[in-house]
Amino acid sequence: MDEFRPKPWLTPAQQVQHLESEGIKFELTSKDDAERYLEKNNNFFRINLFRKGFPTYVGGPNDGLFINLDFGMLRDLAIIDYEFRQVLLSISIDVEHFSKLQLLRFLEAHQDDGYSIVEKYISSKDQKLDNGKTVNLVKSEINRGANGCYTNQIIADYPSYRYPVWAFVELIPFGTFNNYLLYVAKRYRDKKLQSRFYQLQSVKALRNACGHNNCIIDDLKGGDPSYQIGRNVKNALRAVGYSDITLSTKLSNDRIQQIATTLYLHHLIASPGVVAAKGVQLHQSVNRMYRNAQYYDKNDPVKSSFSFFKGMVDAWYPIV
């Protein structure tokens, strides 16, 4: 077993020295400006994450050092990531809202009374513990909001967990809502609704990353995806004009796959006004990606990913 060696706490000046020792240049941004940025705008760990997308020398006197990487590029990507993350968080919240609305319309069309299918779902979540006691995870989630000012009145209005579905979906988190949607899809044997569950899983993963302020474009290289993207989303991307080779490369990255699924679903189910408003923000975000496009002329994963994002935004959020 390797011995654990804690890393030292570096001052901004020492952080700049460390980055320089790795071959990172300070031509686009001076060392003094980099120190101020690391002290007041971003932390060393986060800015370091964006190095993953750049190549290093293999062999020779510069082995392991970064090739043509400037601190200004790392700072530029961090800003792009922040702005893109903000609009994607808002878009994922939109998707959650309109997915709830669509589920209510689905149950209304099937003449559900709005109560029984909620009661059956909650009962299905009973779990017996080793000590013989029974717990219910959905009830536990709801109980956590009993003293909160945003949900306490809804909970109080419906004692004994006898919620109508229109109240129930406002009490549960996104993950539980999606699980409930799958439960409804299976009870009604609706394949379209079941497909929506898998799309929403991608939206939820992206929403969680954005909500927890994780970097989302620090690794845009191809890889081995956790899941295959839905057929409907892939066909829509083909209609945008992407080749199967491009889709195979880009959709092998989980992050890009989740972003594509979220944008596809949003432009499909959100109201025209919401789509138009978020389209303005998305175009602003894409324009920011291209402000310093020349930085990434020799970095295909970044350059081609920006082009991929732009293609989706141009096709699904046209400027009117």
SEDRENDREN-686479 format. One record per residue (C-alpha): residue in three letters; x, y negated, z negated. Coordinates in pm, whole numbers, plus 50000, padded with zeros to 5 digits. Each point is the difference from the previous one (the first is absolute). Layout:
<dogus>
["ALA",[X,Y,Z]]
...
</dogus>
This chain:
<dogus>
["MET",[50000,50000,50000]]
["ASP",[50133,49657,50100]]
["GLU",[50079,49770,49711]]
["PHE",[49766,49702,49981]]
["ARG",[50182,49673,50042]]
["PRO",[49792,49690,49929]]
["LYS",[50055,49714,50242]]
["PRO",[50127,49672,49855]]
["TRP",[49780,49692,49976]]
["LEU",[50141,49756,50255]]
["THR",[49966,49623,50002]]
["PRO",[49887,49840,50330]]
["ALA",[50361,49912,50077]]
["GLN",[50108,50361,49936]]
["GLN",[49708,50125,50210]]
["VAL",[50124,49794,50294]]
["GLN",[50350,50141,49951]]
["HIS",[49860,50352,49994]]
["LEU",[49802,49947,50320]]
["GLU",[50309,49856,50168]]
["SER",[50199,50308,49896]]
["GLU",[49746,50208,50193]]
["GLY",[50069,49809,50320]]
["ILE",[49705,49762,49979]]
["LYS",[50081,49658,50148]]
["PHE",[49901,49655,49882]]
["GLU",[49991,49804,50324]]
["LEU",[49625,49948,50044]]
["THR",[49975,49925,49628]]
["SER",[50293,49865,49801]]
["LYS",[50116,50171,49683]]
["ASP",[49884,49705,49790]]
["ASP",[49652,50013,50156]]
["ALA",[49992,50378,49953]]
["GLU",[50082,49960,49630]]
["ARG",[49722,49746,49955]]
["TYR",[49756,50225,50186]]
["LEU",[50087,50300,49783]]
["GLU",[49965,49790,49686]]
["LYS",[49668,49830,50075]]
["ASN",[49817,50178,50286]]
["ASN",[50066,50372,50005]]
["ASN",[50178,50265,49800]]
["PHE",[50305,50192,50113]]
["PHE",[49830,50340,49995]]
["ARG",[49718,49892,50234]]
["ILE",[50225,49823,50248]]
["ASN",[50224,50306,50003]]
["LEU",[49713,50220,50116]]
["PHE",[50004,49841,50345]]
["ARG",[50356,50120,50063]]
["LYS",[49861,50347,50071]]
["GLY",[49890,49891,50344]]
["PHE",[50351,49908,50118]]
["PRO",[50279,50229,50126]]
["THR",[50341,50048,49841]]
["TYR",[50337,50094,50143]]
["VAL",[50087,50368,49992]]
["GLY",[50369,50078,49967]]
["GLY",[50295,49767,50045]]
["PRO",[50109,49713,49778]]
["ASN",[49646,49859,49975]]
["ASP",[49834,50330,49908]]
["GLY",[49675,49937,49813]]
["LEU",[49994,49625,50061]]
["PHE",[49697,49842,50165]]
["ILE",[50016,49908,50367]]
["ASN",[49906,49643,50096]]
["LEU",[49786,49949,49690]]
["ASP",[49967,49650,49856]]
["PHE",[49836,49904,49672]]
["GLY",[49778,49766,50199]]
["MET",[49842,50305,50165]]
["LEU",[49921,50156,49665]]
["ARG",[49844,49677,49877]]
["ASP",[49801,49964,50323]]
["LEU",[49860,50354,49970]]
["ALA",[49910,49945,49634]]
["ILE",[49796,49692,50093]]
["ILE",[49831,50180,50290]]
["ASP",[49921,50292,49772]]
["TYR",[49844,49771,49739]]
["GLU",[49775,49819,50247]]
["PHE",[49894,50318,50184]]
["ARG",[49933,50174,49668]]
["GLN",[49765,49722,49886]]
["VAL",[49777,50020,50305]]
["LEU",[50002,50382,50003]]
["LEU",[49888,50004,49636]]
["SER",[49708,49774,50086]]
["ILE",[49914,50213,50305]]
["SER",[50004,50323,49799]]
["ILE",[49760,49844,49748]]
["ASP",[49773,49910,50291]]
["VAL",[50008,50360,50117]]
["GLU",[49900,50119,49654]]
["HIS",[49708,49754,49991]]
["PHE",[49863,50085,50344]]
["SER",[50050,50373,49942]]
["LYS",[49776,49974,49693]]
["LEU",[49742,49812,50205]]
["GLN",[50008,50262,50273]]
["LEU",[49957,50282,49749]]
["LEU",[49694,49828,49853]]
["ARG",[49850,49968,50349]]
["PHE",[50079,50367,50065]]
["LEU",[49815,50113,49686]]
["GLU",[49714,49764,50074]]
["ALA",[49964,50148,50349]]
["HIS",[49989,50349,49847]]
["GLN",[49727,49885,49758]]
["ASP",[50204,50076,49692]]
["ASP",[49846,49864,49679]]
["GLY",[50333,49848,49900]]
["TYR",[50012,50170,49659]]
["SER",[50007,50378,50037]]
["ILE",[50312,50022,50214]]
["VAL",[50190,49781,49751]]
["GLU",[49883,50213,49708]]
["LYS",[50104,50321,50178]]
["TYR",[50338,49855,50091]]
["ILE",[50075,49888,49644]]
["SER",[49893,50341,49865]]
["SER",[50233,50172,50247]]
["LYS",[50294,49828,49831]]
["ASP",[49952,50171,49663]]
["GLN",[50316,50181,49893]]
["LYS",[50042,50239,49708]]
["LEU",[50317,49964,49800]]
["ASP",[50189,50281,49829]]
["ASN",[49851,49894,49668]]
["GLY",[49648,50055,50134]]
["LYS",[49913,49634,50030]]
["THR",[49864,49858,50325]]
["VAL",[50134,49683,50158]]
["ASN",[49878,49812,50303]]
["LEU",[50255,49789,50184]]
["VAL",[49744,49783,50175]]
["LYS",[49826,49916,49673]]
["SER",[50338,49922,49847]]
["GLU",[50080,49759,50283]]
["ILE",[49666,49827,49957]]
["ASN",[50039,49981,49621]]
["ARG",[50324,49808,50041]]
["GLY",[49797,49716,50148]]
["ALA",[49740,49993,49721]]
["ASN",[50170,49711,49824]]
["GLY",[50115,49819,50312]]
["CYS",[49825,49680,50099]]
["TYR",[49966,50107,50364]]
["THR",[49821,50333,49961]]
["ASN",[49868,50014,49643]]
["GLN",[49653,49868,50090]]
["ILE",[49953,50251,50283]]
["ILE",[50096,50283,49766]]
["ALA",[49766,49872,49730]]
["ASP",[49708,49976,50245]]
["TYR",[50015,50373,50077]]
["PRO",[50038,50211,49683]]
["SER",[50091,50370,50004]]
["TYR",[50187,49962,50330]]
["ARG",[49673,49982,50198]]
["TYR",[50133,49773,50271]]
["PRO",[49848,49927,50338]]
["VAL",[50260,50034,50271]]
["TRP",[50006,49625,50072]]
["ALA",[50111,49938,49641]]
["PHE",[50221,50308,49976]]
["VAL",[50227,49900,50291]]
["GLU",[50068,49667,49828]]
["LEU",[50124,50173,49683]]
["ILE",[50246,50251,50140]]
["PRO",[50350,49942,50138]]
["PHE",[50083,50048,50367]]
["GLY",[50139,50350,49955]]
["THR",[49689,50123,49820]]
["PHE",[49776,49833,50257]]
["ASN",[50182,50182,50275]]
["ASN",[49961,50329,49815]]
["TYR",[49629,49926,49963]]
["LEU",[49975,49924,50372]]
["LEU",[50149,50344,50074]]
["TYR",[49750,50159,49761]]
["VAL",[49714,49831,50189]]
["ALA",[50147,50100,50337]]
["LYS",[50016,50365,49897]]
["ARG",[49648,50003,49855]]
["TYR",[49860,49860,50323]]
["ARG",[50248,50193,50216]]
["ASP",[50094,49682,50181]]
["LYS",[50332,50040,50185]]
["LYS",[50025,49632,50091]]
["LEU",[49974,49899,49635]]
["GLN",[50248,50269,49904]]
["SER",[50245,49861,50257]]
["ARG",[49955,49658,49843]]
["PHE",[50120,50144,49668]]
["TYR",[50340,50083,50150]]
["GLN",[50030,49656,50157]]
["LEU",[49918,49837,49666]]
["GLN",[50271,50205,49830]]
["SER",[50253,49814,50214]]
["VAL",[49835,49667,49923]]
["LYS",[50010,50078,49627]]
["ALA",[50370,50089,50013]]
["LEU",[50080,49671,50172]]
["ARG",[49771,49803,49769]]
["ASN",[50174,50149,49695]]
["ALA",[50344,49916,50140]]
["CYS",[49898,49642,50074]]
["GLY",[49819,49962,49668]]
["HIS",[50307,50119,49810]]
["ASN",[50217,49759,50198]]
["ASN",[50208,50277,50160]]
["CYS",[50206,49913,50306]]
["ILE",[49824,50141,50306]]
["ILE",[50232,49937,50297]]
["ASP",[50335,50080,49839]]
["ASP",[50013,50337,50181]]
["LEU",[49857,50009,50354]]
["LYS",[50199,50291,50138]]
["GLY",[49831,50312,50136]]
["GLY",[49977,50303,49775]]
["ASP",[49784,50289,49894]]
["PRO",[49650,49868,49922]]
["SER",[49805,50131,49704]]
["TYR",[49686,50028,50214]]
["GLN",[49901,49976,50364]]
["ILE",[49807,49689,50093]]
["GLY",[49631,50042,50082]]
["ARG",[49904,50074,50360]]
["ASN",[49772,49695,50021]]
["VAL",[50279,49769,49890]]
["LYS",[50249,50155,50241]]
["ASN",[49759,49969,50291]]
["ALA",[49940,49636,49911]]
["LEU",[50376,49940,50001]]
["ARG",[50026,50165,50341]]
["ALA",[49732,49758,50119]]
["VAL",[50216,49712,49876]]
["GLY",[50260,50120,50249]]
["TYR",[50254,50193,49794]]
["SER",[50156,50304,50164]]
["ASP",[49993,50339,49830]]
["ILE",[50378,49974,49956]]
["THR",[49962,49669,49816]]
["LEU",[49718,50137,49787]]
["SER",[50198,50312,49915]]
["THR",[50290,49786,49877]]
["LYS",[49808,49728,49818]]
["LEU",[49737,50221,49841]]
["SER",[50269,50226,49855]]
["ASN",[50053,49721,49745]]
["ASP",[49743,50018,49718]]
["ARG",[50002,49623,49947]]
["ILE",[49931,49916,50363]]
["GLN",[49735,50273,50015]]
["GLN",[49820,49854,49698]]
["ILE",[50017,49645,50139]]
["ALA",[49863,50116,50337]]
["THR",[49713,50191,49836]]
["THR",[49912,49703,49778]]
["LEU",[49994,49749,50287]]
["TYR",[49801,50240,50219]]
["LEU",[49737,50060,49734]]
["HIS",[49981,49635,49901]]
["HIS",[49936,49867,50348]]
["LEU",[49744,50278,50051]]
["ILE",[49783,49962,49688]]
["ALA",[50050,49648,49864]]
["SER",[49759,49725,50100]]
["PRO",[50095,49783,50302]]
["GLY",[50059,49700,49775]]
["VAL",[50235,50191,49771]]
["VAL",[50186,50151,50296]]
["ALA",[50046,49654,50151]]
["ALA",[50124,49850,49672]]
["LYS",[50247,50280,49932]]
["GLY",[50107,49989,50363]]
["VAL",[50124,49644,49949]]
["GLN",[50210,50115,49704]]
["LEU",[50133,50303,50186]]
["HIS",[50111,49789,50297]]
["GLN",[50176,49764,49761]]
["SER",[50176,50296,49842]]
["VAL",[50107,50140,50338]]
["ASN",[50124,49656,50109]]
["ARG",[50215,49995,49686]]
["MET",[50149,50336,50103]]
["TYR",[50116,49845,50328]]
["ARG",[50137,49676,49856]]
["ASN",[50350,50149,49983]]
["ALA",[49948,50287,50244]]
["GLN",[50357,49969,50131]]
["TYR",[50126,50130,49663]]
["TYR",[49869,50345,50085]]
["ASP",[50098,50036,50365]]
["LYS",[50235,50284,49903]]
["ASN",[49764,50159,49747]]
["ASP",[49745,50202,50196]]
["PRO",[49790,50127,49703]]
["VAL",[49932,49643,49887]]
["LYS",[49967,49848,50347]]
["SER",[49770,50273,50137]]
["SER",[49790,50010,49681]]
["PHE",[49935,49626,50022]]
["SER",[49893,50055,50361]]
["PHE",[49772,50285,49888]]
["PHE",[49832,49781,49736]]
["LYS",[49960,49718,50253]]
["GLY",[49832,50231,50251]]
["MET",[49736,50111,49750]]
["VAL",[49931,49646,49879]]
["ASP",[49973,49863,50356]]
["ALA",[49762,50279,50106]]
["TRP",[49779,50028,49692]]
["TYR",[50006,49639,49883]]
["PRO",[49995,49793,50320]]
["ILE",[50029,49624,49965]]
["VAL",[49671,49842,50107]]
</dogus>
